[in-house]
């Protein structure tokens, strides 16, 4: 569903909602505009996650709340018949220019942005049966040809992971 259609359906449901596209580093809102803010799966994709949190703090009212859920790819547990998926994931993480492990730094980043940290939790994903489902879909999404294999180190990050998962699911099946 496109954002305009979502907005219209929520307005009809009695919710006052407006969608805007903007940079998290320069939000188009006045200082102290919101009671709460929520960020999900965003910070690990940013060059400066601390700056994004400072900007979110700027638009929060005094005493406002922020909820953050950020990935930490170092906490992904891979259970597969071979080490290929784990090796592919490690290679993918090493190639990132952002911070795929930002989740473990949230408390420090939030405090650095001026927030009080009230509660921190963590959860871990164990990839076992998920590999069977995700592997083929990723390989298909990125158009991995059947002749490619993990030895093709020149392959772009996501495609490399898709190929490795495709190999792993072939071994597990």
C-alpha positions as a Markdown table, in Angstrom:
| # | Residue | x | y | z |
|---|---|---|---|---|
| 1 | Unk | 0.0 | 0.0 | 0.0 |
| 2 | Unk | 1.4 | 3.4 | -0.9 |
| 3 | Unk | 1.9 | 6.1 | 1.9 |
| 4 | Unk | -0.9 | 8.3 | 0.6 |
| 5 | Unk | -3.4 | 5.5 | 0.6 |
| 6 | Unk | -2.2 | 4.5 | 4.1 |
| 7 | Unk | -2.6 | 8.0 | 5.3 |
| 8 | Unk | -6.2 | 8.3 | 3.9 |
| 9 | Unk | -7.2 | 5.0 | 5.5 |
| 10 | Unk | -5.8 | 6.1 | 8.9 |
| 11 | Unk | -7.5 | 9.4 | 8.7 |
| 12 | Unk | -10.8 | 7.6 | 8.0 |
| 13 | Unk | -10.1 | 5.5 | 11.1 |
| 14 | Unk | -9.9 | 8.6 | 13.1 |
| 15 | Unk | -6.1 | 8.8 | 13.4 |
| 16 | Unk | -4.4 | 12.1 | 12.7 |
| 17 | Unk | -1.5 | 10.9 | 10.5 |
| 18 | Unk | 0.7 | 12.5 | 8.0 |
| 19 | Unk | 3.5 | 10.9 | 6.0 |
| 20 | Unk | 6.6 | 12.8 | 5.0 |
| 21 | Unk | 9.8 | 11.8 | 3.4 |
| 22 | Unk | 12.9 | 13.4 | 5.0 |
| 23 | Unk | 16.4 | 12.9 | 6.2 |
| 24 | Unk | 16.7 | 11.7 | 9.8 |
| 25 | Unk | 19.6 | 14.1 | 10.1 |
| 26 | Unk | 17.4 | 17.1 | 9.2 |
| 27 | Unk | 13.8 | 16.5 | 10.2 |
| 28 | Unk | 11.3 | 19.0 | 8.8 |
| 29 | Unk | 9.7 | 19.7 | 12.2 |
| 30 | Unk | 9.9 | 22.4 | 14.8 |
| 31 | Unk | 11.8 | 21.8 | 18.1 |
| 32 | Unk | 9.7 | 19.9 | 20.7 |
| 33 | Unk | 7.0 | 18.8 | 18.3 |
| 34 | Unk | 6.3 | 15.2 | 19.4 |
| 35 | Unk | 5.5 | 13.3 | 22.6 |
| 36 | Unk | 7.2 | 10.2 | 21.3 |
| 37 | Unk | 9.5 | 8.9 | 18.5 |
| 38 | Unk | 10.2 | 5.4 | 17.3 |
| 39 | Unk | 13.1 | 4.1 | 15.2 |
| 40 | Unk | 13.1 | 0.5 | 13.9 |
| 41 | Unk | 15.9 | -1.1 | 11.8 |
| 42 | Unk | 17.3 | 2.3 | 10.8 |
| 43 | Unk | 20.4 | 3.1 | 12.8 |
| 44 | Unk | 22.4 | 0.2 | 11.5 |
| 45 | Unk | 22.1 | 1.7 | 8.0 |
| 46 | Unk | 23.4 | 5.2 | 8.9 |
| 47 | Unk | 26.9 | 6.6 | 8.8 |
| 48 | Unk | 26.2 | 8.7 | 11.9 |
| 49 | Unk | 23.6 | 7.0 | 14.1 |
| 50 | Unk | 24.4 | 9.4 | 17.0 |
| 51 | Unk | 23.6 | 12.4 | 14.9 |
| 52 | Unk | 20.3 | 10.9 | 14.0 |
| 53 | Unk | 19.4 | 10.4 | 17.7 |
| 54 | Unk | 20.4 | 14.0 | 18.4 |
| 55 | Unk | 17.9 | 15.1 | 15.7 |
| 56 | Unk | 15.2 | 12.9 | 17.1 |
| 57 | Unk | 15.8 | 14.4 | 20.5 |
| 58 | Unk | 15.4 | 17.9 | 19.1 |
| 59 | Unk | 11.9 | 17.2 | 17.8 |
| 60 | Unk | 10.8 | 15.5 | 21.0 |
| 61 | Unk | 9.0 | 17.5 | 23.7 |
| 62 | Unk | 10.7 | 17.7 | 27.1 |
| 63 | Unk | 10.0 | 14.5 | 28.8 |
| 64 | Unk | 9.2 | 12.8 | 25.5 |
| 65 | Unk | 9.9 | 9.1 | 24.9 |
| 66 | Unk | 12.0 | 7.4 | 22.3 |
| 67 | Unk | 11.8 | 3.7 | 21.4 |
| 68 | Unk | 14.6 | 2.2 | 19.4 |
| 69 | Unk | 15.1 | -1.2 | 17.9 |
| 70 | Unk | 18.4 | -1.6 | 16.1 |
| 71 | Unk | 20.0 | -4.7 | 14.7 |
| 72 | Unk | 23.2 | -6.2 | 15.8 |
| 73 | Unk | 24.3 | -8.6 | 13.1 |
| 74 | Unk | 27.0 | -9.9 | 15.5 |
| 75 | Unk | 24.1 | -11.5 | 17.4 |
| 76 | Unk | 22.8 | -13.5 | 14.6 |
| 77 | Unk | 23.3 | -17.2 | 15.2 |
| 78 | Unk | 23.5 | -19.4 | 12.1 |
| 79 | Unk | 22.7 | -23.1 | 12.4 |
| 80 | Unk | 23.3 | -24.9 | 9.1 |
| 81 | Unk | 24.8 | -28.2 | 7.9 |
| 82 | Unk | 27.8 | -26.3 | 6.6 |
| 83 | Unk | 29.8 | -23.3 | 7.7 |
| 84 | Unk | 29.1 | -21.6 | 4.3 |
| 85 | Unk | 26.2 | -19.4 | 5.5 |
| 86 | Unk | 28.0 | -18.3 | 8.7 |
| 87 | Unk | 31.1 | -17.5 | 6.6 |
| 88 | Unk | 29.0 | -15.6 | 4.1 |
| 89 | Unk | 27.3 | -13.6 | 6.8 |
| 90 | Unk | 30.7 | -12.8 | 8.4 |
| 91 | Unk | 32.0 | -11.6 | 5.0 |
| 92 | Unk | 28.9 | -9.5 | 4.5 |
| 93 | Unk | 29.3 | -7.9 | 7.9 |
| 94 | Unk | 33.0 | -7.2 | 7.4 |
| 95 | Unk | 32.2 | -5.4 | 4.1 |
| 96 | Unk | 29.7 | -3.0 | 5.6 |
| 97 | Unk | 30.5 | 0.7 | 5.6 |
| 98 | Unk | 27.8 | 1.4 | 8.1 |
| 99 | Unk | 27.7 | -0.2 | 11.6 |
| 100 | Unk | 25.9 | -3.6 | 11.5 |
| 101 | Unk | 26.6 | -4.0 | 15.2 |
| 102 | Unk | 25.1 | -0.7 | 16.4 |
| 103 | Unk | 22.5 | -2.5 | 18.5 |
| 104 | Unk | 25.1 | -3.2 | 21.2 |
| 105 | Unk | 26.0 | 0.5 | 21.4 |
| 106 | Unk | 22.4 | 1.9 | 21.8 |
| 107 | Unk | 22.7 | 2.8 | 25.5 |
| 108 | Unk | 25.9 | 4.8 | 24.9 |
| 109 | Unk | 24.5 | 6.4 | 21.7 |
| 110 | Unk | 21.3 | 7.4 | 23.4 |
| 111 | Unk | 23.0 | 8.9 | 26.4 |
| 112 | Unk | 25.4 | 10.7 | 24.1 |
| 113 | Unk | 22.3 | 12.2 | 22.4 |
| 114 | Unk | 21.0 | 13.4 | 25.8 |
| 115 | Unk | 18.5 | 10.7 | 26.5 |
| 116 | Unk | 18.0 | 8.8 | 29.8 |
| 117 | Unk | 18.0 | 5.1 | 29.2 |
| 118 | Unk | 15.3 | 3.4 | 31.2 |
| 119 | Unk | 15.3 | -0.1 | 29.8 |
| 120 | Unk | 17.5 | -2.1 | 27.4 |
| 121 | Unk | 16.7 | -5.6 | 26.1 |
| 122 | Unk | 18.2 | -7.8 | 23.4 |
| 123 | Unk | 16.9 | -10.7 | 21.3 |
| 124 | Unk | 18.7 | -13.1 | 19.1 |
| 125 | Unk | 17.7 | -14.7 | 15.8 |
| 126 | Unk | 18.8 | -18.3 | 15.2 |
| 127 | Unk | 18.8 | -19.0 | 11.5 |
| 128 | Unk | 18.0 | -22.7 | 10.9 |
| 129 | Unk | 14.8 | -23.5 | 9.1 |
| 130 | Unk | 14.8 | -19.8 | 8.1 |
| 131 | Unk | 17.7 | -20.5 | 5.8 |
| 132 | Unk | 15.6 | -22.9 | 3.7 |
| 133 | Unk | 13.0 | -20.2 | 3.2 |
| 134 | Unk | 15.2 | -17.1 | 2.9 |
| 135 | Unk | 18.0 | -18.6 | 0.9 |
| 136 | Unk | 16.1 | -19.3 | -2.3 |
| 137 | Unk | 14.1 | -16.1 | -2.2 |
| 138 | Unk | 17.2 | -14.0 | -1.8 |
| 139 | Unk | 19.0 | -15.8 | -4.5 |
| 140 | Unk | 16.1 | -15.3 | -6.8 |
| 141 | Unk | 15.6 | -11.6 | -5.8 |
| 142 | Unk | 19.2 | -10.8 | -6.7 |
| 143 | Unk | 19.2 | -13.0 | -9.8 |
| 144 | Unk | 22.0 | -15.3 | -8.7 |
| 145 | Unk | 22.8 | -17.5 | -11.6 |
| 146 | Unk | 23.1 | -21.2 | -10.8 |
| 147 | Unk | 26.8 | -21.2 | -11.9 |
| 148 | Unk | 27.8 | -18.7 | -9.2 |
| 149 | Unk | 29.3 | -20.0 | -5.9 |
| 150 | Unk | 30.9 | -18.7 | -2.8 |
| 151 | Unk | 34.3 | -18.6 | -4.4 |
| 152 | Unk | 33.1 | -15.6 | -6.4 |
| 153 | Unk | 34.4 | -13.1 | -3.9 |
| 154 | Unk | 34.0 | -10.1 | -6.2 |
| 155 | Unk | 30.2 | -10.4 | -5.9 |
| 156 | Unk | 28.4 | -7.5 | -4.2 |
| 157 | Unk | 27.5 | -8.0 | -0.5 |
| 158 | Unk | 23.9 | -9.0 | -0.7 |
| 159 | Unk | 24.3 | -11.1 | -3.7 |
| 160 | Unk | 27.3 | -12.9 | -2.0 |
| 161 | Unk | 25.1 | -13.7 | 1.0 |
| 162 | Unk | 22.2 | -14.8 | -1.3 |
| 163 | Unk | 24.6 | -17.2 | -3.1 |
| 164 | Unk | 26.0 | -18.6 | 0.1 |
| 165 | Unk | 22.5 | -19.2 | 1.5 |
| 166 | Unk | 21.5 | -20.8 | -1.8 |
| 167 | Unk | 24.5 | -23.2 | -1.5 |
| 168 | Unk | 23.7 | -23.9 | 2.2 |
| 169 | Unk | 20.0 | -24.6 | 1.5 |
| 170 | Unk | 21.0 | -27.0 | -1.3 |
| 171 | Unk | 23.2 | -28.9 | 1.2 |
| 172 | Unk | 20.6 | -28.9 | 4.0 |
| 173 | Unk | 17.7 | -30.0 | 1.7 |
